[in-house]
Amino acid sequence: MKTVRIAGTALLALATASAWAQGPVAGTITDAQTGQALPGATILLDGAAIGVTSAAGTFNLAAVAAGSHELRITFLGYEPLVRQVQGQVAEQQISAKLLPGGVLMGEALITATRASDRTATVYTNLSKQDINKRNFGQDLPYLLDQTPSVVVTSDAGAGVGYTDIRIRGTSSTGINTTVNGVPLNDPESHGSFLVNLPDLSSSINSIQVQRGVGTSQNGSAAFGASLNISTLDNRREAYAESQNSYGSFNTWKNNVSFGTGLIGKYFTVDGRLSRISSDGYMNKAASDLKSYYFAAGYQQKNTLIKFITFSGREKTYQAWNGVPEPALTGSQALLQTYIDNGELSPADAARVQQEGRRYSYYTYDSQTDNYQQNHYQLHLSQGLGSSWSLGAALHLTRGFGYYESYRARRKFADYGLQNVVIGGDTLTRTNLIDRKWLDNYFYGGTFALNYQPKDNEKFQATLGGGWNHFDNDHYGEIIWAQYASTSFPGQRYYFNNARKTDFNAYARATYQVLPWLGLYGDVQVRRILYRVEGVEDKQNSVATSANYTFYNPKAGATVALGAGQQLYASVAVGQREPVRADFTDRQAGYPAAQAERLLDFEAGYRLTRADLSLLGPRTAVRVEANYFDMTYRNQLVATGQLNDVGTALRTNVARSYRRGVELTGFISANDKISLSSTVTLSRNRILDYHDVTYDANYAPVVAAQGRATTISYSPSAITAHTLEGQPLRGLRLALLYKTVGRQYLDNSTNEGRSIQSYQVLDFRLRYALHPSFMKEIEFALLVSNLLNREYAANGYTYGYIGASGRQESFNWYYPQATRNFLASVNLRF
């Protein structure tokens, strides 16, 4: 808590170091050759699109905070123009002339799906430079580790392979993720499996992380946050790059990327090939990942068309079982319990003690997950006169793959097979190898129609939405059996098909009522049709039919105080349907899953200054304090147990909430040294939780008396701090410090079923040279867990009836790597 107090004091001190000064900036945008006005040009301030020019080519920013800002002006068919403006009390007039021949920047194409200071929501923007700082080959969640309220974890322990991210205690199933406005979340599980898109980070030009409900998005509901990823950047000059990393656990990353720049005024082509491999920190947790990215664009006058395809293929050994608790603690009593429950052989029992925290349950060499996902996107940006513009996209995602498992002593009946009779003996079980397949198509379209009246720059509106359809086959095949019965290689022993259609439409508007007061309104309607037919692997029917219609209104207001200061407040409703496992894996004693509803209230203060002299003549300061109150009805919370593929099992709770404060601060002196900090303090409670236990016959017993308890996987304190300095030109050194409070594995608030709090310190070095024969040579080093701490970032628990007839529980954890490194050499031409 000492770190929390220090960070909080620092943020408050920065917040008081402000003066009062801001004023309007207006201007006219014309063609540099003809002098004609350019209506519909996009105006971006500090990377956020905030308006377009009128029919006369004029724009008016009602209030620009004090300090230095980047003003970017883009228009189809013209070179982008960038100017630095200084916020001041007096009105400023800018006249800008655009040269023909440019390509529209990607930011303008994703304006409709991103938040800005006008939308009264809380968000964090990460530029390509921010992403590249941490991009050594680890999965995308690890690149977001220093953003507010984030907890990341890795099954294999070192950030390569299956990883997950939680924001405000909400897993990826509650985080809406889009790539260029196209939904990425799996429509059935709601998760975003970024292991299927290795090294996508190397093709990203910006990410916006919205916390809470945020603005309306396509795809699954944002129930804790949203990740808006853009790869739509256009680079006018030809380039070639190669990133090459090597590190602990035989981890490799190699990629090559290229771009043609602008060809003949109209065309651009970009591409990337990547390979990432790692043995993993955990035993038998290796990953072999390959991917590509390709984009081709055409632009002329008011039209931009861009085709994008990217794909990933992953082969990962199954590390989702985790490690039994006694392998971490050395408890012989717990170890014996694990041996007895798992019916382990003497050799396997000895292996647990020998391997310790790196223990792997599996010994079969092909116990692997194999999956490929191909994405195709076609984007259109079209100017429609002086006040309207249209952004639209068609998309197709093709996914297919399986995970292979060795199964010991399985009943023939569970596979629809007859018992085997040998002589006078009847065999009811056999050892076998099976593969469980997914084979799916996800396709649809999105659109956003933007309107800004030519004579009223204070008003902006967007009408948008999308239609998406998902068709997914689930089936299992037997590829080998010790006793084959009537089976044959490749025999399909179960099959079910799931189909889901998702339609949403939204209308959003902002209006600057007064120079200091802005209003925001947003309403979304979402319709879901979901059908499942067939049987699951245990020959049980998974037939499901569910339809939902959700209305999600949002509203907010912003107040400009002066000197780069702003107050904001918003209220939003979010609703979402249960995931597939909530229907198909419902546990005994728990009722059928219901849809969830969230009322999200956000309020905060922002300060941005770039003209202070606290630590030198060019001291930049950013501070934000945000309060959130997320009140749920029928929230689906993790019980702490998993199904057979590692998906968390959940149950509805009638009333629950997440409340807290997020404090973020940044200070930089002359670009030589900087400190950024984020602190989240929260209270995450279920108000009337009824424990479910089991009697000696394993019949569920629901507690008659409800009680208040803490929501599982929801730490009350999360902090992240980065201290970065540039002692020599081209050399940047950074220390990254992360703390995460205790997390409970279920909703019992029992410390015996919890993940202990942990602290991690990382070190990063980057040194760039600029020789005459190429643009840049960069050497980089990342040392993770510098202090060599042993900790776990995730886990689960399960209950069973012990020998005494009482309910017992047993915990599994996902240990993270001790001190390890990644070193890279990056070449840019």
N, C-alpha and C positions, 0 to 999 in steps of 0.2 A: 504493500500500500504506500510505501515511501515514494516509489516511482510515480504513483498516481498523484500524490500530493504535490511533488515537484513539478510534474507536467501541468497540473491544473493551475498552480501558481504562475508558471511561466505564461500560460495562455491568457490568464487574467491580466498579467502585466502588459502583454502585447496589446490587449484589447483597449487599454487605457491610453496607449501611445498614439493617439489619432487627432487630426485636426479636421476642420470642416471646410470642404470645398469641392463642388462638382457643378457641371453645367452642360448645356446642350452642344452637340456637334452636328452640323448640317453640311450638305454639299450637293454637287451636281456631277453626274457621271456621263461622259460623252465619248463618241468615237474619235480617236486621235487623228484619223485621216479626213473624215467628213465633217466632224464637229456636231453630228447629230446626237440627240439625247438617246441614252440607252435605258429604256424602261425594263424592269424585271431583273436588273442585276442584283445579285445576292450580296448582302452586307454582313460580314462576320466580325465580331469584336472578341478578341482573345480566343479565337477558335469556335465560338458559338454563333450560329446564324441567328440574327435578330431582326432581319427585315429585308425588303427588296425596294428598288427604286420605283418611283411613280412614273406615270406616262411622260412626264417632263424630264425624267432622269434624275430626279431629286430624292434625297433621303434626309431624315431628321431623327437623330438619337436624342431623346428627351433629356437624358441625364447620363453623363459619363463620369465615373468616379475619378478622383484625383489619382495621379500616378501615371506611369507609362503603360500604354496599351497598344496591341497590334490590331490595326484595322485592315482587313482583307476584303477586296472586292473582286468577285468572280462573275463571269458572264459567258454563256455558251458562244464559242467562236472567237473569244478574245483572250489575250494574255491576262492572267491574274495580276492584280496590283496590290502591293503591301505597303502600308505606311505606319509609322509610329506616331501616335497622338498622345498628348499630355492632357489629362483631365484638369480643368480649371473652372473658375466661377464664370468667367466671361464666355459668351457664345463664340464658337469657332466655325469658320466656313472653309470647306475643302472643295477644290475643283480637281477632278481626276479624269485623265484621258486614257482610255484603254486601247491597246494595239490589237488589231485583228490577228487571229491565228492561235489563240490559246485553247487549252482544254479545261473544262470545268473541273474544279477540285472536288474530291470525294465528299467533303463536309457538307456541301450543298445538297447532295443526294440523300442524306440521312437526316436532314433537319427535322422531318416530321416525327421521327421516333426518338428524338433526344430532348432532354430537359435543358433549360437555360435559366438564367436569373429571373426571367419573367414567369416561370411556371411554379415558383414557390415550393419547389421540392428540393430534397437533399441529394447531392450527387458528387462524384469524383471523376474528373477527366484525366486520362492517361494518354500522353502523346506517344508517337513512335520512339522518340528518344527515351522516354520513361520506360517503355517496354524493353528496349534493347539493353538497358542497364543490367537487367537481371536475366536476360535470355541466354542461358548456357546449355539449353536442351531439356530442362525440366518442364513439366506440364504447366499449362497456363495458370491454374490456381496458385502456383508458387510465385508467379510474377505479380500476383495481386496481394501477396501476403502482408504488405505494409499499408494497405488501405484500411479504412476504419471498419471495425466490427467483424473482421475476417479471421477465420480459423481454417487452416488447410491440413490435410493429412494424406499419406501415401501408403497403400497396401504393402508395396515392396520396400518402403522405408526411406527412399532417397529422392522421391519426386518424379521418377520415371515409371511409366506403367499406369495402373489404375490409381487415380488421385481423386480427392473430393474437396469441396469448399463449402463452408457454412458462413453465412452472413446474418448477424443478429440471431444466431442459433438455428437458422433455417438452412437445410441442406440444399443441394442442387435441384431437388425435386420441387422446391419452392422458389427457385431463382429463374426467372425468365431470361433465356439467352437467345440472342438473334445475331446473325451474320449478315450485314448489309440489309437489315430489316426483315430478313427471312428467318422463320423459327428454326432453332437448332434442337430444342428439347425433344426427346423421344415422346411421341404423343401418348403412349401407354404408361410408361413409368415416370414421365415428366423430368427425368434426369438428363443432364448433358454429359455424355461420355466423351470427354475430350481426348481420351486415349485413342479414340478412333480417328482423330485428326492431329497426329503428331507434328510438331513444329509449325502449326498454324500461326504461332506467335511471330514467326519471321516474315509473314505476309500481312500482318496487321499494321495499319497506320494510326489507329486510335481506338480507345475503349472508353465508354462511359459506364460507370457503375452507379446505378440509382439504388438507394436504400429505401425500404418500405414499399408501398404500392407503386409510387412513381407515376409517370405518365402512361397513357394507354399504349399497349404494345400488341403486336401480333403473336399468336402462339399461346402457350400455357400461361397461366396467371402468375404475376409477380407477387408472391406471398411473403417474401422477406427482402427481395432485391431483384434487380435485373442487370444483365450484362449486355450492353449494346456494342457489338464488335463491328468495325468497318475495315474493309480491305480495298476500298474504292479509290484510293489515292492514285493520281496520275502523275508520273514523273516525266517532265518534258525532255530531259536529256538522257541519252543512252547511258547505261551503267551495267556493271557486272560485279558480283560480290560472292564471297565464299566464307562461310563460318565453320570452324573446325574446333571441336572441344574434345578433351579427354579427361577422365577423372577416376575417382575411387569406384570400386566394384566393377572395374573394366567398362566404364561408361564412355560411349562414343557418340558424338554428334558431328555429322558432315552434311553440308548443303551447298548448293550453288544456285544463284538466282541471277536473273538478267532482265533488262528492259531495253526496248529499242528507242525510247523517247518518241517524240512526235515524228511520224513518217508522212511526208507530203501534206502537212497541215491537218490531216483528218484521222490518222490511225495511230494506235499505240498497242504494243504487245509486251506482256510481262510474264515471267515464269519462274518456277522454283522446283528443285528436286531435293529431297531430304532423306536422311537415314539416321536413326537413333537406336542405339542398343545399350543394354546394361544387364549385368548379372543380378543387380538388386542387392540391397543390404541384407534382406532376408534370404535364407537358403531356398533354393529352387523357386526364385521369384524373378527370373530373367524376363526381359522384354526385347522384342525385335520389331521395330516400328519403321515404316516407310511411308512417304507421302509425296504428293506433288501439288502444285498450284499453277494455274494458267489463266491469263486474262487477255482479252482482245477488245479494244474499244474503237468506236467510230464517232466522230462529232462533226456537225456542220450547222452553222447558224444557231438556231434555238433547239437543236436536237442532239442528244447524246445517247448512244446505244453501247452497252457493254456486256459481253459474255464472259462469265467466270465459271471455271470448274476447278474443284479441288477434291482430293481423295486421300484417304489414309487406310493403311492395312496394318493390323497389329496382331502379334502373336505374343501372348503373355502367359507365363506359368501362373497357375491359380494360387494367389496369396490371400484370397479373401477370407479364409478360415481364421486368420490371425494366430496368436500364440496363447496357449493356456496360461492362466495366472501363475501357477507354481514354477513355470520355466523362467519367469521374471523374478519371483520372490525367493525361490529355493525351498519353499515349504514342502516338507516330505509328506505331511498329512494330506495337503491338497493334491500333491502329485499322485498319491495312491488313489485318491478319489477319481482323478482323471484317468488313471490306468484302468480302474475297475469299470467306470462308466463307458469308456471306449473299448473295453475288452482288448487292450493292447498286448501284443506279444512281448516277451522279455527283451527282444532286440529293439523294438520300438520304444519300450519303456526306458531302456538305457540311452536311446538316442535323444529323448527329451532332455535328460540331464546333461548330456554331452553338448548339444547344440544351444541350450539356454535360450536367451531372448531372440536368437535368430532361427529358432526351431521351425521346421516345416512339417505339417501333418502328412503331406503327400510324398510318396516315394516313386510313383509311376512316372516315367520319363516324359510321357506325352500328356500329362495332366495340364492341358493348355486351353486358353481361350483364343479363338481365331476369328477375326471379324474384319470385314472391309466395308467402307462407306464411301460412296461416290456422290458428290454434290454438283449440280448444274444450276446456274442462275443466269437469267437474261434480264438486264435492267434497262429501263427507258427513262430518260428525263427530257421533258418536252415543255418548252415555253408556250403559253397560250395567251398571247396578247400581253397587255401591259400590267394586268392585275392577277393573272392566273398562271400556275405552273403545275405540271403533273409528274409525279414519280410513280413508276409501276415496275413490278417484277414478276416473272414466272420462274418456278423452281421445281426441281425434281431431285430427290435423294433416294439412292438405291443402296440398301444395306443387306448384307448376307454374311452368315458365318455360324460357327458352332463352338461349343466347348466340349472337350473330350475328357472322360473320367473313367477310372478303374473302379468298379463296384465289387465289393466282397460280400459273399453269402447273400445274394439277392434272391427273393422268392420268385419262382417262375410265374406265379399268379399275378405278380405286380407288372409283368411284362406281357400278359395275355398269353402265356405259354403253358403247355401241359407239363405235369411232373414227369420225371424220367425214371423208368423202372430198369434196374440192372440186376439180373438174377432175381433174387427174392427181396431186394432192397428198393425202396421208393425214395428218390431224391427230390426234395422240394426246393432246394436252393442251388445256386451256382455262382461262381465268379464270372464277371463279364466286363466288357468295355462298351460304353455307349457314347453317343454324341447327341447333344441337344442343340437344335438348329433354330435360328431366326432367319426369315427370308421376307423382306419387306420393301414396299414402295411408299414414299411420302411425296406428294406433289400438290401444287396449288398456285395461287397468285396473291399478290398484295398490291395495294395502291395507296397513294396519298395525293389528294388534290389541295393545293395550297392557294390561298387567296389573301392578297393585301391590296386594298383599294388604292388606286393611283393617286388619290387626293387625300389620303389619310394613313400616314406611316405609323400612327399610334396603334392601329388595329391589325391583328393577324389572325387567320383562321385556317384550320386544316380539317378536311373530311377524309377519313382513311379507313382501312380495314383489310380483310383478307379472307380467302376461302382455301381450306386445306383438307386433304383426304389422306388417310393412312390405311394401308392394307398389309397385315402382318401375319405370316404363317409361323406357328410354333409347332415343332415336331421333334421326335426322338428316334434314333436309329441304333440298333445293336450291330456293332461291327465285329465283335468276337465274343464267344462264350465258351467256358470250359466244358460245360455240358449243354449242347446246343438245343436239346428238345426238338421242337418243330421249327426252330428259327433258322434263318439264313443270313449271311452277311449283308448288312444294309437294311435289314427288316425294320420297318417303321412300326413302333409299338404305341405311339400316341400321336394325335394331331389335333390342333385347334386353330381356328382362324379368327383374327380380331380385325374389325373395321371401325374406323373413327373418322367422323367428319366434324370439322371445327370451322364455324363462320363467326367473324366479328366485324363490327363497324363502330367507328367512333367519330365524334366531332369535338374539336378543341379550338379554343380561342383565347387570345390575350388582348387586353385593352389598357393602354396607358391613360387613365382617367385624368390625372394631374401629373406634372413633372416629377412628383415624388411618390405617386400612388399608382400601382398597377394591379389589375385584376386578372384572374385566370380561371377558366372553366373548361371541363372535360367530361364527356359522358360516353360510355361504351356499352354496347349490347353484344353478348357472346352466346352462341348457340352450339351445343355439343350433342352429337348422336354417337353412341358407342354400342357395339355389338360384339359378343364373343360366342363362338359355337365350337363344340367339340369336347375332347377330354384331355386332362393333364397327365403327367407321367405316372401318377398312382391310379390311373384308370378312372379317376373321379371327374364328373362333369364340371366344366367351368363355364357353362352357358350363362351369359350375362347380357342384360339389355337395360340401358340407362340413357335418359335424355335430360338435358339441363338447359335452362335459359337464365342468364345472369345479366343484371343491369348494374353497372358500376359507375356511379357519378363521382366527380372530383371537383374541388374548388379551392382557390387560394388567393392570397394577396401579398404584395410586396410593398415595402415602404423604404424609400431612399432617405437616409439620414444625413448624408454628406460625408466628404473625405473618404470615399470608397466604402462607406458603410451601408448595410442593408438589413432590415428586419423582414422576415417572411413567415408565413403560416399557411398550412393547407390541411384539408381533410379529404380523405379518399376512401372509397369502398372497393374492396377486392373480394372476389368469390371464385372458387375453383372446385372441380369435380375430384373424386377419389382417383387414385392410380390403380393400375391393374391388380397389383398385389393386395390392395385393400379389398378387392372383390374375391380373388381366387385363393388367397391364403388367410382368410379370416380365421382367427383362433377361436377355439371353444370358449364360451363364456363371454365373448364380446359380441355386441349387436352388429347388424349390417352397417357398412360405412355410409356416412352421409356427406353431402357437400359442405364445404367450409365457408365461413364468412368472416371478413376482416374489416374493421373500422380503424383506419390509420390516421392519427393526428400528428403532424410534424410542425415544429416552430423553431426558429433559430435566428442567429445573428451572424453576419459575415462582414469581415473587414479585409480589404485589399489595398495595400499601399506599396508603391515602388520608388518613392522619393524621400524616404526618411534618412536620417544621418545617425542612427543609433550606433552602428558598428563601422561606419565609413560613409563616404559621400553617396554611395548607391546601395542603400539597404532596402531590400524588399521584404514585406511582411504580409502574410495571409493568416487569418484566424477565422475559425468558425465554431460556434457552439450550437448544437442541435439537440432539441428534446423530442423524443418520440414516445407515443402511446399507441400501441397496437393491441386492440381489444378484439378477441376472437369469439365466435360462436361455432361450436362443433369443430374446433381445431383437431386435426389428425396429428397425434404426437406419437413418437416412437415408444414402443413398449420395452425396447432394449434387446429384443430377440430378432433373429434374421431367418429368412427362408433359405432354400438350398442353394441359391445363387448369390447370397450376400445382401439381398434387399431387406431393408429394415421393415419389420412388421409394425403396424400402427393401429391406433384406436382413437375414436372421437372422444373428446372431452367437452362437456357442455359450455363451460365458461373458463377462459384463460386470458392471459395478457402478457405482453412484453413491454416494459417501460424503462426508459433510461435516458442517458445523456451521452452524446458523442462530442468530444472536444478535439479539434484538430488545429495545429499551428505549424507555420513555416516561416523561417527567417533566413535570409541570405545576404551576405556582405560582399559586394563587388564581384560576385560569382567566384569567390575564392573559398568560402566556407559556408555551409548551410546546415540547418537543423530542422528536421520535420518530426512532429510527434502527433500521435493520435491515441486517445484514451476513451474507452467505452465502459461506462458503469451502468449496469442494468439489473432489473428485477424481473424474473420470468416465472410466472406462477400459474398453476391450475387451481381454481377456487374450490371445486367440489369433486375431488378425485376419489373414486371407489376402487380400492385394491382388489385384484383378482388373484386368489390362491387356489390350490387344488387339494382335494382330500386324498385318502389312501388309494381310492379307485381312479384317481386322476380326473375326477369330476370337478368342474370349475365352481368356486365359491366366491361370490361377489360380496364385498364388505357392505354391511347395511349403512354404516356411518361414513359419509364423505369427509374429506379433509383437504386443507390447502397444502400444496406441495410444489416443488420446483420442477419445471419442464426439463426433460432429459436433454442432454447435449447442449445446454445453454449456460455457458459460464457467465458469472456476474461481473467479471472484469477482464478486459482485453486491452493490451497496449501494444504500440509499435512505434519505434523511434529510429531515425536514420540520421547519423552525423556524417557529413561528407565534406571533404576538403580537397583543394587543388594546390599542393605545395609547390609543384613545378608545372610549367605549361605542358598540357597534354596528359598529365598524370592526375588521376582522381582516385582517392582512397575513401572508403566508407565503412562504417560500423553500423550493423542493423541489429536491433535488439527487440525481441518479441516476448511478451508474457501472456499466458492464458490461464484463467482461474479454473477451479475444480469444475468438472463436468460429470453429471450423474448418468449412469448407463440406463436407468429406467426412471420411473416417476415416483420412486419410493423415498427419495432424498436420503438414501442409506449410503454412508461413506464407504461401506464394504463393497458396494457396487458402483464405483465411480472411477474417473480418470483423475489422477492427482494433478494439481496445478504445475505448470512448467515454465521455464525461462530458457530462451535460446539466443545466442549471440553469433552473428555471422560477420565475416569480413570480406570486402570486395575491393578489387584493384583493377583499374583500367588505364592503359597507357597507349596513347595514339601518336603515331609518327606520320608525317606528310612528305614523303620523298617526291622528287620531281617526276618519277616514272609512273606513279599511280596516285590515286586520291588519298588513300589512307591504309596504314598497317596498324592494327590494334592488337595489343596483348592484354589478356584479361585473366583474372583469377578470382574464384569464389571459394572461400573456406566456410563451410556450413557447420554449425554447432561447434564453434571455436573452443568452447570450454569443455567439450567432451561429455555433455550431460546425457544420462540415460533416462529417456522419457517415452511415453506413449501419447499419441494425439487422438486416438480413436479406440473404440472397443465395443463389446456387447456382452449381454448376460443371458442366461436361460435358466428356467426353473424346472425342477424335477422332484419326484417323490423319493426320498432317501430310504435307507434300510429301516429307519425308526418309524417310517410312515408319515414323517413330517415333510413339508416342502423345503427343499434346499435350493441353492443357486450356485452357479459356477460362471466365472468371468473369463473372457478372452480379450486380448489387447493387440494393438498394432504398434509395435515398437518402432521408433524412428531412428535413423542412423546416428551413430556417434560421430565424432569429428571426421569430416570427409571433404574432398575438394573437387573442383572442376576448373580446368585451365583451358583457355581458348586462344586461337590466333585467327583474326578476322581480316580478310583482304577486300578492299573496295577499289574498283577501277572506274 
